[in-house]
Amino acid sequence: MTDLVRRFWLRCEETEPLFSADEIRWTPPEQFDLLRGHGLLREAARATWAVCDACGEGHAEEVVWISRGAPGSLTPFIPCPAVGGVPIEPERLRRWAADLDLTALKLRETLGLIGGLSLLFPGRVWSLGRRHLAGRFRDFFLVCGAAREDAHAIWERCRHIVDAPSPVILVPARSPQQKPWPAFRLADITAITEGGLTLDMDYIADAVPRDSYAMPAKTVASFPVGDDARWEDLRITIGEGSIFAELRNEQREFSLDDLQFTGSDDRLWQLLRAFGRFGGETPARSTSVSGKDAATFRKQVSDLRQRLTTVFPIAGEPIRAVHGKGAYRCLFQIGLDRRDGFPVRPERWEDCQLLELRDGRIQISVKSKEVFAARSRDEESQRLTAIDAGERETVRSEEYDLRILGLATEAGIPTAEGAVLLEFLRSGGKIYRRGDDKDVLRFRQRLRAWMGMDSDPLQFIPNRRLWTAKFECATVRRQAEPE
């Protein structure tokens, strides 16, 4: 007799997770009834091959259905070199398949996860949802066939796993050869009883790396979401010291304290505001940024993902990497409160000013015209008459950290393109460099992307090897201050 439950988990790893009637015959009947009763095994199409039990050789042959007896009555046979045609009992051709989709659903229910269940890779990967475990919220995934030769395709196609801040991988019986994330074998930590599935959560909690810096879930405010909620349905508007969230018919405002940001200088708050400034996508990282600094920035994005998924328990990842650019894009809609004013697309570069502040931040200001309601005054009666539309010029400004712009390392040291920006600001908008200087050309392209402008923000005078800025450049930082 064999342990059918353990073989069930092993079979879930196969391309075709099927059991033949012959296999079932040699297993404990109560285990078969248990798996079938929970729906984990369902009857599949009949087998088209069968093993010969007439000659003792154990060879497998294709089943042929032959008409015998009453019209329309067919009997299955297989050819045998020793005894000729061998009739096969139809019962032997029955098969049962592991229902992987239902298995994923029952695991999600057993774990008590929030967020939606979604199929990421047909027959291979399911996103089960998330729960708070060992100091932070963690995303759970069921992965079948993680030890197969083609397993690399799973990680390449399922960015949800790669982008998850703290993924927990559940595999039926075979762990991946390389374990970039915690992986747990269900055959070792799961029991299937009459009452259903049970998992050893204490074992998982002890095995995952505990995040001592993660904020306890109970201290962070939460937004009510349905199981079918999507990140694309969420809209976040960022004010000076709060955010306003809208999801379908639900609306709520969160303060910095609600979100457990320590203040306006909190790095995660600054990063969230940067996403708002740039319409949901950070600028591409400079090619001169070191691997260590890029890893630090990835960690900040990962921490922000974790904070967002704590507040908004929606399935999937809220922020994804834009591969090839070193940038990150929000799946939800995000922007600054228009009272904060920036960014505003200028009509021309001459309406822009870039100013280096004393603390090293860059203030970008844009002149724009604002339409407002105005009343005209009757000269004879001196009474106010009908409301007219007035227009006035206004200046909108926003301050940026060079690190958030991708123009400085984590230690605050300017990158090559950051050095070009500071050189322009500290020399009044003029620098002497070659016309094909790569750092200047990359900085020029960044300016166009930031402002959404097609026209050139810089002008080059070949005979003088001089670059001039079409926008106003200035600094209030004293040149004697250390870099």
C-alpha positions as CSV (number, residue, x, y, z in Angstrom):
1,M,0.0,0.0,0.0
2,T,1.3,3.5,-0.8
3,D,0.7,6.9,0.8
4,L,-1.7,8.5,-1.8
5,V,-1.6,11.9,-0.1
6,R,2.1,12.2,-0.4
7,R,2.0,10.9,-4.0
8,F,-0.7,13.5,-4.6
9,W,1.8,16.3,-3.8
10,L,4.5,14.7,-6.0
11,R,2.1,14.3,-8.9
12,C,1.2,18.0,-8.7
13,E,4.7,18.7,-9.8
14,E,4.3,16.7,-13.1
15,T,3.2,18.1,-16.5
16,E,0.1,15.9,-16.3
17,P,-0.9,15.4,-12.7
18,L,-2.8,12.2,-13.3
19,F,-3.5,8.9,-11.4
20,S,-4.4,5.7,-13.2
21,A,-7.0,3.2,-11.9
22,D,-4.2,0.7,-11.4
23,E,-2.4,3.2,-9.1
24,I,-5.5,4.0,-7.1
25,R,-6.1,0.2,-6.6
26,W,-2.9,-0.1,-4.6
27,T,-3.5,2.8,-2.3
28,P,-5.5,3.1,0.9
29,P,-9.2,3.5,-0.1
30,E,-9.8,6.0,2.7
31,Q,-7.1,8.3,1.3
32,F,-8.6,8.2,-2.2
33,D,-12.0,9.0,-0.7
34,L,-10.5,11.8,1.3
35,L,-8.9,13.5,-1.7
36,R,-11.9,13.0,-3.9
37,G,-14.3,14.2,-1.2
38,H,-12.4,17.5,-0.9
39,G,-12.4,17.8,-4.7
40,L,-8.6,17.7,-4.9
41,L,-8.9,14.7,-7.2
42,R,-11.4,14.8,-10.1
43,E,-12.2,12.2,-12.7
44,A,-10.4,12.9,-16.0
45,A,-10.7,11.5,-19.5
46,R,-10.2,7.8,-20.0
47,A,-6.7,6.5,-20.7
48,T,-5.7,5.7,-24.3
49,W,-2.9,3.3,-23.2
50,A,-2.9,0.3,-20.9
51,V,-0.4,-2.1,-19.4
52,C,-0.8,-5.7,-20.4
53,D,-1.6,-8.1,-17.5
54,A,-1.8,-11.2,-19.6
55,C,1.8,-12.1,-20.4
56,G,3.8,-10.9,-17.4
57,E,6.0,-8.6,-19.5
58,G,4.2,-5.4,-18.4
59,H,4.4,-3.7,-21.8
60,A,2.1,-0.7,-22.5
61,E,0.0,-0.6,-25.6
62,E,-2.5,1.7,-27.2
63,V,-6.1,0.8,-26.5
64,V,-8.3,-0.2,-29.4
65,W,-12.1,-0.3,-29.0
66,I,-13.8,-3.2,-30.9
67,S,-17.4,-3.9,-31.4
68,R,-18.6,-7.1,-29.8
69,G,-22.0,-8.5,-29.0
70,A,-24.9,-5.9,-29.1
71,P,-24.8,-3.2,-31.8
72,G,-23.0,-0.1,-30.5
73,S,-21.3,-1.9,-27.7
74,L,-17.6,-1.5,-27.7
75,T,-15.0,-3.4,-25.7
76,P,-11.4,-2.1,-25.2
77,F,-8.5,-4.3,-26.3
78,I,-4.7,-4.0,-26.5
79,P,-2.4,-6.1,-28.7
80,C,-0.1,-8.5,-27.0
81,P,2.7,-10.2,-29.0
82,A,2.4,-13.3,-26.8
83,V,-1.3,-14.0,-26.5
84,G,-2.8,-11.7,-29.2
85,G,-5.7,-9.4,-28.4
86,V,-6.2,-8.9,-24.6
87,P,-9.5,-7.4,-23.4
88,I,-9.2,-4.6,-20.9
89,E,-11.7,-3.9,-18.2
90,P,-13.1,-0.4,-18.8
91,E,-12.7,0.3,-15.1
92,R,-8.9,0.1,-15.6
93,L,-9.0,3.0,-18.1
94,R,-10.5,5.5,-15.5
95,R,-8.1,8.3,-14.5
96,W,-8.1,11.0,-11.8
97,A,-6.4,14.4,-12.1
98,A,-5.1,16.6,-9.3
99,D,-7.3,19.8,-9.4
100,L,-4.6,22.4,-9.1
101,D,-6.9,25.4,-9.3
102,L,-9.1,24.1,-6.4
103,T,-5.9,23.2,-4.5
104,A,-4.8,26.8,-4.8
105,L,-8.2,28.0,-3.6
106,K,-8.2,25.7,-0.5
107,L,-4.6,26.8,0.4
108,R,-5.7,30.4,0.2
109,E,-8.7,29.7,2.5
110,T,-6.6,27.7,4.9
111,L,-4.0,30.5,5.2
112,G,-6.6,33.1,5.7
113,L,-5.2,35.4,3.0
114,I,-6.5,38.7,1.9
115,G,-6.6,40.0,-1.7
116,G,-7.7,38.1,-4.7
117,L,-6.7,34.7,-6.0
118,S,-5.2,34.9,-9.5
119,L,-3.6,32.5,-12.0
120,L,-0.3,33.9,-13.2
121,F,1.0,31.0,-15.3
122,P,-1.5,28.4,-16.5
123,G,-1.0,25.1,-14.6
124,R,2.1,26.4,-12.8
125,V,1.8,29.6,-10.7
126,W,-1.0,31.1,-8.6
127,S,-1.0,34.3,-6.5
128,L,-2.8,33.3,-3.4
129,G,-3.0,36.6,-1.5
130,R,-1.2,38.1,1.5
131,R,-1.2,38.1,5.2
132,H,0.9,39.5,8.1
133,L,3.6,37.1,9.2
134,A,6.9,37.5,11.0
135,G,6.8,41.3,11.3
136,R,5.4,42.3,7.9
137,F,2.8,41.5,5.2
138,R,3.9,38.7,2.9
139,D,2.7,37.6,-0.5
140,F,2.0,33.8,-0.9
141,F,2.4,32.0,-4.2
142,L,1.8,28.4,-5.2
143,V,4.4,27.2,-7.8
144,C,4.2,23.8,-9.4
145,G,7.1,22.4,-11.3
146,A,9.7,24.7,-9.7
147,A,12.4,22.1,-10.1
148,R,11.7,21.3,-13.8
149,E,14.2,22.3,-16.5
150,D,11.9,25.0,-17.8
151,A,11.4,26.6,-14.3
152,H,13.4,29.7,-15.4
153,A,10.4,30.7,-17.5
154,I,8.4,31.0,-14.3
155,W,10.5,33.7,-12.8
156,E,10.9,35.5,-16.2
157,R,7.1,35.6,-16.9
158,C,5.8,36.1,-13.3
159,R,6.9,39.5,-12.4
160,H,4.5,39.5,-9.5
161,I,6.9,37.2,-7.7
162,V,10.0,39.1,-8.6
163,D,8.4,42.4,-7.6
164,A,6.8,41.2,-4.3
165,P,8.7,42.7,-1.3
166,S,8.5,39.5,0.7
167,P,7.2,36.5,-1.3
168,V,6.6,33.1,0.3
169,I,6.7,30.3,-2.2
170,L,4.7,27.1,-1.6
171,V,5.7,24.1,-3.8
172,P,3.9,20.7,-3.7
173,A,6.9,18.5,-3.2
174,R,10.1,19.8,-5.0
175,S,11.8,23.0,-4.2
176,P,13.6,25.1,-6.9
177,Q,17.3,24.4,-7.3
178,Q,18.0,28.1,-6.6
179,K,16.1,29.6,-3.7
180,P,16.0,33.4,-4.1
181,W,13.0,33.4,-1.8
182,P,11.7,31.2,1.1
183,A,10.2,28.0,-0.4
184,F,8.1,25.5,1.6
185,R,7.1,21.9,0.5
186,L,3.4,21.3,1.1
187,A,4.2,17.6,1.4
188,D,6.1,18.4,4.6
189,I,4.0,21.1,6.2
190,T,0.4,20.2,5.1
191,A,-2.1,17.7,6.5
192,I,-5.3,16.7,4.7
193,T,-8.0,15.4,7.1
194,E,-11.7,15.1,7.1
195,G,-11.9,18.7,8.2
196,G,-9.9,20.0,5.3
197,L,-6.3,21.2,4.8
198,T,-4.1,22.4,7.7
199,L,-0.7,24.1,7.4
200,D,2.1,24.4,10.0
201,M,2.1,28.2,10.1
202,D,4.5,28.3,13.0
203,Y,7.1,26.5,10.9
204,I,6.7,29.0,8.1
205,A,6.8,32.0,10.5
206,D,10.0,30.7,12.1
207,A,11.7,30.0,8.8
208,V,11.0,33.3,6.9
209,P,13.5,36.2,7.6
210,R,12.0,38.4,10.2
211,D,11.9,42.1,9.3
212,S,12.8,44.0,12.4
213,Y,12.2,47.3,10.7
214,A,8.7,46.6,9.4
215,M,5.9,48.5,11.0
216,P,3.4,46.3,12.9
217,A,0.3,45.9,10.9
218,K,-2.0,47.1,13.6
219,T,-0.3,50.5,13.7
220,V,-1.0,51.3,10.0
221,A,-4.4,52.5,8.9
222,S,-6.2,50.3,6.4
223,F,-8.5,51.0,3.4
224,P,-11.5,48.6,2.8
225,V,-11.2,46.7,-0.5
226,G,-13.1,43.9,-2.1
227,D,-11.6,40.6,-3.3
228,D,-12.0,41.8,-6.9
229,A,-10.3,45.1,-6.4
230,R,-7.5,46.0,-8.7
231,W,-4.6,48.5,-8.3
232,E,-5.8,50.1,-11.6
233,D,-9.0,51.1,-9.8
234,L,-7.1,53.1,-7.1
235,R,-6.5,56.8,-7.3
236,I,-4.2,58.6,-4.8
237,T,-3.9,62.3,-4.6
238,I,-1.0,63.6,-2.5
239,G,-1.3,66.8,-0.5
240,E,1.2,68.6,1.6
241,G,0.9,66.3,4.6
242,S,-1.7,63.7,3.7
243,I,-3.1,61.5,0.9
244,F,-6.6,61.2,-0.4
245,A,-7.5,57.7,-1.7
246,E,-10.4,56.8,-4.0
247,L,-11.3,53.2,-4.9
248,R,-14.6,52.7,-6.7
249,N,-17.2,54.1,-4.2
250,E,-14.9,54.4,-1.2
251,Q,-13.0,57.5,-0.3
252,R,-10.7,58.3,2.6
253,E,-8.0,60.7,3.6
254,F,-4.9,59.5,5.5
255,S,-2.5,61.6,7.5
256,L,1.2,61.0,7.8
257,D,0.6,59.5,11.2
258,D,-2.1,57.1,9.7
259,L,0.5,55.9,7.3
260,Q,3.3,55.7,9.8
261,F,5.5,58.2,8.0
262,T,7.7,60.0,10.5
263,G,7.3,63.4,8.9
264,S,7.8,65.3,5.7
265,D,11.5,64.2,5.6
266,D,10.6,60.5,5.7
267,R,12.3,58.8,2.8
268,L,9.3,56.7,1.9
269,W,7.0,59.8,2.0
270,Q,9.4,61.6,-0.3
271,L,9.5,58.7,-2.7
272,L,5.7,58.5,-2.8
273,R,5.6,62.3,-3.5
274,A,8.2,61.8,-6.3
275,F,5.8,59.2,-7.9
276,G,3.1,61.9,-7.7
277,R,5.3,64.6,-9.2
278,F,6.2,62.4,-12.2
279,G,2.8,61.0,-12.8
280,G,3.5,57.5,-11.4
281,E,6.9,56.7,-12.9
282,T,10.3,57.6,-11.5
283,P,12.9,59.0,-13.9
284,A,15.3,56.4,-15.4
285,R,18.3,55.9,-13.2
286,S,21.6,57.4,-14.4
287,T,24.1,54.9,-15.9
288,S,26.7,56.2,-13.5
289,V,24.8,55.2,-10.4
290,S,26.6,52.3,-8.6
291,G,25.2,48.9,-8.1
292,K,25.0,49.5,-4.3
293,D,23.1,52.7,-4.7
294,A,20.7,51.1,-7.2
295,A,20.1,48.3,-4.7
296,T,19.4,50.8,-1.9
297,F,16.8,52.5,-4.1
298,R,15.2,49.1,-4.9
299,K,15.0,48.5,-1.2
300,Q,13.2,51.8,-0.7
301,V,10.7,51.0,-3.5
302,S,10.2,47.5,-1.9
303,D,9.5,49.1,1.5
304,L,7.0,51.5,-0.1
305,R,5.3,48.6,-1.8
306,Q,5.0,46.9,1.5
307,R,3.5,50.0,3.1
308,L,1.0,50.4,0.3
309,T,-0.1,46.8,0.4
310,T,-0.6,47.1,4.1
311,V,-2.9,50.1,3.7
312,F,-4.5,48.8,0.5
313,P,-4.7,44.9,0.7
314,I,-5.2,44.5,-3.1
315,A,-3.9,41.4,-4.9
316,G,-0.7,41.8,-7.0
317,E,2.0,44.5,-6.8
318,P,1.3,48.2,-6.7
319,I,4.7,49.2,-8.2
320,R,6.6,47.4,-10.9
321,A,10.1,47.8,-12.3
322,V,10.4,49.3,-15.9
323,H,13.1,46.9,-17.1
324,G,15.9,48.3,-19.1
325,K,15.4,51.8,-17.7
326,G,16.1,51.4,-14.0
327,A,12.8,53.1,-13.3
328,Y,9.6,52.1,-11.5
329,R,6.0,52.6,-12.4
330,C,2.8,52.6,-10.3
331,L,-0.1,50.5,-11.4
332,F,-2.5,52.8,-9.6
333,Q,-3.2,56.4,-10.6
334,I,-1.2,59.0,-8.6
335,G,-0.7,62.7,-8.7
336,L,-0.1,65.8,-6.6
337,D,-3.0,67.9,-5.3
338,R,-3.3,70.6,-7.8
339,R,-3.1,73.1,-4.9
340,D,0.6,72.1,-4.8
341,G,0.8,73.2,-8.4
342,F,3.7,71.3,-9.9
343,P,4.4,69.8,-12.3
344,V,2.9,72.1,-14.9
345,R,3.9,71.7,-18.5
346,P,5.5,75.1,-19.6
347,E,4.7,76.7,-22.9
348,R,8.4,77.5,-23.4
349,W,11.7,76.9,-21.7
350,E,12.0,80.6,-20.9
351,D,9.1,80.2,-18.4
352,C,11.2,77.8,-16.3
353,Q,13.7,78.4,-13.5
354,L,15.9,75.8,-11.8
355,L,17.4,76.9,-8.5
356,E,19.8,75.2,-6.2
357,L,18.8,75.6,-2.6
358,R,21.1,75.9,0.4
359,D,20.3,72.3,1.5
360,G,21.2,70.9,-2.0
361,R,17.6,70.4,-3.2
362,I,16.6,71.7,-6.6
363,Q,13.6,74.0,-6.9
364,I,11.9,73.9,-10.3
365,S,9.5,76.8,-10.9
366,V,7.2,77.3,-13.9
367,K,5.3,80.4,-14.9
368,S,1.8,79.8,-16.1
369,K,-1.4,81.7,-16.6
370,E,-4.4,81.2,-14.3
371,V,-8.0,82.0,-15.2
372,F,-10.1,83.4,-12.3
373,A,-13.5,85.0,-11.7
374,A,-13.5,88.8,-11.6
375,R,-16.2,91.5,-11.4
376,S,-16.2,94.7,-13.3
377,R,-17.3,98.0,-11.7
378,D,-19.9,100.4,-13.2
379,E,-18.3,103.8,-13.4
380,E,-21.5,105.8,-12.7
381,S,-23.0,103.7,-9.9
382,Q,-19.7,102.3,-8.6
383,R,-21.5,98.9,-8.3
384,L,-19.9,95.6,-9.2
385,T,-21.4,94.2,-12.3
386,A,-21.4,90.8,-13.9
387,I,-18.7,88.3,-13.3
388,D,-16.0,88.2,-16.0
389,A,-13.2,85.8,-16.6
390,G,-9.8,87.2,-15.6
391,E,-6.3,86.0,-16.3
392,R,-3.2,86.4,-14.3
393,E,0.3,85.0,-14.3
394,T,1.3,82.7,-11.5
395,V,4.5,80.8,-10.6
396,R,4.3,77.2,-9.4
397,S,7.2,75.6,-7.7
398,E,8.3,72.2,-6.3
399,E,11.5,71.0,-4.6
400,Y,13.3,67.9,-5.6
401,D,16.0,65.8,-3.9
402,L,18.8,64.9,-6.4
403,R,18.7,61.3,-5.2
404,I,15.0,61.0,-6.0
405,L,15.7,62.4,-9.4
406,G,18.3,59.7,-10.0
407,L,21.0,62.4,-10.2
408,A,22.9,61.5,-7.0
409,T,24.1,58.4,-5.2
410,E,22.5,57.3,-1.9
411,A,25.3,59.2,-0.1
412,G,24.3,62.4,-2.0
413,I,27.2,62.5,-4.4
414,P,26.1,63.8,-7.8
415,T,26.2,61.5,-10.8
416,A,27.8,62.6,-14.0
417,E,24.4,64.1,-15.2
418,G,23.8,65.6,-11.8
419,A,27.2,67.3,-12.1
420,V,26.1,68.8,-15.4
421,L,22.9,70.2,-13.7
422,L,24.9,71.8,-10.8
423,E,27.4,73.2,-13.3
424,F,24.7,75.0,-15.2
425,L,23.1,76.3,-12.0
426,R,26.3,77.6,-10.5
427,S,27.5,79.3,-13.6
428,G,24.4,81.1,-14.5
429,G,23.3,78.7,-17.3
430,K,26.6,78.5,-19.3
431,I,29.1,75.6,-19.3
432,Y,32.0,74.9,-21.6
433,R,32.0,71.3,-22.9
434,R,32.2,69.5,-26.3
435,G,29.1,69.4,-28.4
436,D,29.1,65.6,-28.2
437,D,29.5,65.4,-24.5
438,K,27.5,62.3,-23.5
439,D,26.7,63.6,-20.0
440,V,25.2,66.9,-21.4
441,L,23.2,65.0,-24.0
442,R,21.8,62.6,-21.5
443,F,20.9,65.5,-19.2
444,R,19.2,67.4,-22.1
445,Q,17.0,64.3,-22.7
446,R,16.1,64.1,-19.1
447,L,14.9,67.7,-19.1
448,R,12.7,67.0,-22.1
449,A,11.2,64.0,-20.4
450,W,10.6,65.9,-17.1
451,M,8.8,68.8,-18.7
452,G,7.1,66.9,-21.5
453,M,8.7,69.3,-24.0
454,D,9.9,68.4,-27.5
455,S,11.9,71.5,-28.0
456,D,15.6,71.7,-27.0
457,P,16.3,73.2,-23.5
458,L,19.9,73.8,-24.3
459,Q,21.8,75.6,-27.1
460,F,25.3,74.8,-28.3
461,I,27.7,77.4,-29.9
462,P,30.3,75.3,-31.8
463,N,33.0,77.9,-32.3
464,R,33.1,78.6,-28.5
465,R,32.3,75.0,-27.3
466,L,29.7,76.7,-25.1
467,W,26.4,75.2,-23.9
468,T,23.7,77.7,-22.8
469,A,20.4,77.0,-21.0
470,K,17.2,78.5,-22.4
471,F,15.8,78.4,-18.9
472,E,16.9,80.5,-15.9
473,C,19.6,79.0,-13.8
474,A,20.6,80.1,-10.3
475,T,21.9,79.0,-6.9
476,V,21.6,80.4,-3.4
477,R,24.3,78.0,-2.1
478,R,27.5,79.6,-1.2
479,Q,30.3,78.4,-3.4
480,A,32.6,78.1,-0.5
481,E,30.4,75.4,1.1
482,P,31.9,71.9,0.9
483,E,30.4,69.6,-1.8
